[in-house]
Amino acid sequence: MNVDRAVMAFAGVIILASVLLAVYVSPYWLVLTAFVGLNLFQASITGFCPAAMIFNKLGLKSGCAFS
């Protein structure tokens, strides 16, 4: 697994978890979904992604998006 795939998997898990929390706990959990979406959008424009930096430090190989 490389950093790009790890970032996408992490974002997907957080989004699914926040949607489930919004359905079963409180609709305010959708704010987390919006935050993840905005962070993905910002990362696509700037190339800066804190999650990618963490996965890099954990030793994952770089992909083509986050190097």
C-alpha positions as CSV (number, residue, x, y, z in Angstrom):
1,M,0.0,0.0,0.0
2,N,1.2,3.5,-0.8
3,V,0.4,6.8,0.8
4,D,-2.2,7.8,-1.8
5,R,-4.2,4.6,-1.2
6,A,-3.8,4.9,2.6
7,V,-5.2,8.5,2.5
8,M,-8.2,7.5,0.4
9,A,-8.9,4.5,2.6
10,F,-8.6,6.6,5.8
11,A,-10.9,9.3,4.3
12,G,-13.4,6.7,3.3
13,V,-13.5,5.1,6.7
14,I,-13.9,8.4,8.4
15,I,-16.8,9.4,6.1
16,L,-18.6,6.1,6.5
17,A,-18.2,6.3,10.3
18,S,-19.5,9.9,10.4
19,V,-22.5,9.0,8.3
20,L,-23.3,6.1,10.6
21,L,-22.9,8.3,13.6
22,A,-25.2,10.9,12.0
23,V,-27.9,8.3,11.4
24,Y,-27.8,6.7,14.8
25,V,-26.5,9.4,17.2
26,S,-26.8,13.0,15.9
27,P,-27.0,14.7,12.5
28,Y,-24.2,17.0,13.7
29,W,-21.7,14.3,12.9
30,L,-22.2,15.3,9.2
31,V,-19.9,18.2,10.0
32,L,-17.1,15.7,10.1
33,T,-18.1,14.4,6.7
34,A,-18.0,18.0,5.3
35,F,-14.6,18.5,7.0
36,V,-13.1,15.4,5.3
37,G,-14.5,16.4,2.0
38,L,-13.1,20.0,2.2
39,N,-9.8,18.6,3.3
40,L,-9.7,16.2,0.3
41,F,-10.6,19.1,-2.0
42,Q,-7.9,21.4,-0.5
43,A,-5.3,18.6,-0.8
44,S,-6.2,18.1,-4.5
45,I,-5.4,21.8,-5.2
46,T,-2.4,22.4,-2.9
47,G,-0.9,19.0,-2.5
48,F,-0.7,19.5,1.3
49,C,-2.3,16.7,3.3
50,P,-1.6,16.1,7.0
51,A,-2.7,12.5,6.8
52,A,-0.2,11.9,3.9
53,M,2.6,13.4,6.0
54,I,1.7,11.0,8.9
55,F,1.5,8.0,6.6
56,N,4.9,9.0,5.1
57,K,6.4,9.1,8.6
58,L,4.9,5.6,9.3
59,G,7.0,4.3,6.4
60,L,4.5,3.9,3.6
61,K,5.9,4.3,0.1
62,S,5.1,7.5,-1.8
63,G,2.5,7.5,-4.5
64,C,2.2,9.9,-7.4
65,A,-0.3,12.4,-5.7
66,F,1.5,13.0,-2.3
67,S,5.2,12.8,-2.6
